[in-house]
């Protein structure tokens, strides 16, 4: 009787332990995936800011648009 209870207790413990290992691995993979996404979007933001800054420099160098008709005649 004691051996059966010990085997049952051991089985329950091992099952719990394997569940914890699996859950920890799943959480780790999810965190890695999220970190990759964050790095991707940070890089996209940096590229978009550079593009916007370049466009702002080009527009500033072009000068103000005071009269749209005068620009079309050029």
C-alpha positions as CSV (number, residue, x, y, z in Angstrom):
1,X,0.0,0.0,0.0
2,X,2.8,2.4,0.9
3,X,4.6,1.6,-2.3
4,X,1.5,2.4,-4.4
5,X,1.0,5.7,-2.6
6,X,4.7,6.6,-3.1
7,X,4.5,5.7,-6.8
8,X,1.4,7.8,-7.2
9,X,3.0,10.8,-5.3
10,X,6.1,10.5,-7.4
11,X,4.0,10.3,-10.6
12,X,2.0,13.4,-9.6
13,X,5.2,15.3,-8.8
14,X,6.9,14.3,-12.1
15,X,3.8,15.3,-14.0
16,X,3.7,18.7,-12.2
17,X,7.5,19.2,-12.8
18,X,7.1,18.4,-16.6
19,X,4.2,20.8,-16.8
20,X,6.2,23.5,-15.2
21,X,9.2,22.9,-17.6
22,X,6.9,23.0,-20.6
23,X,5.2,26.2,-19.4
24,X,8.5,27.9,-18.7
25,X,9.8,27.0,-22.1
26,X,6.6,28.3,-23.8
27,X,6.9,31.6,-21.8
28,X,10.6,31.9,-22.8
29,X,9.7,31.4,-26.5
30,X,6.9,34.0,-26.3
31,X,9.3,36.5,-24.6
32,X,11.9,36.0,-27.3
33,X,9.3,36.5,-30.0
34,X,8.1,39.7,-28.4
35,X,11.7,41.0,-28.1
36,X,12.2,40.4,-31.8
37,X,9.0,42.3,-32.6
38,X,10.1,45.2,-30.4
39,X,13.5,45.4,-32.0
40,X,11.8,45.2,-35.5
41,X,9.4,48.1,-34.7
42,X,12.2,50.1,-33.0
43,X,14.2,49.8,-36.2
44,X,11.2,50.7,-38.4
45,X,10.6,53.8,-36.2
46,X,14.2,54.9,-36.6
47,X,14.0,54.5,-40.4
48,X,10.7,56.4,-40.5
49,X,12.2,59.2,-38.4
50,X,15.2,59.4,-40.7
51,X,13.0,59.5,-43.7
52,X,10.8,62.3,-42.2
53,X,13.9,64.3,-41.2
54,X,15.3,64.0,-44.8
55,X,11.9,65.0,-46.2
56,X,11.8,68.0,-43.9
57,X,15.3,69.0,-45.0
58,X,14.4,68.8,-48.6
59,X,11.2,70.8,-48.1
60,X,13.0,73.4,-46.1
61,X,15.7,73.7,-48.8
62,X,12.9,74.1,-51.4
63,X,11.4,77.1,-49.7
64,X,7.9,78.0,-48.7
65,X,5.0,77.5,-51.1
66,X,3.3,80.9,-51.0
67,X,1.3,80.8,-54.3
68,X,0.5,77.4,-55.8
69,X,0.0,79.0,-59.3
70,X,3.5,80.4,-59.4
71,X,4.9,76.9,-58.7
72,X,3.0,75.4,-61.6
73,X,4.3,77.9,-64.2
74,X,7.9,76.9,-63.6
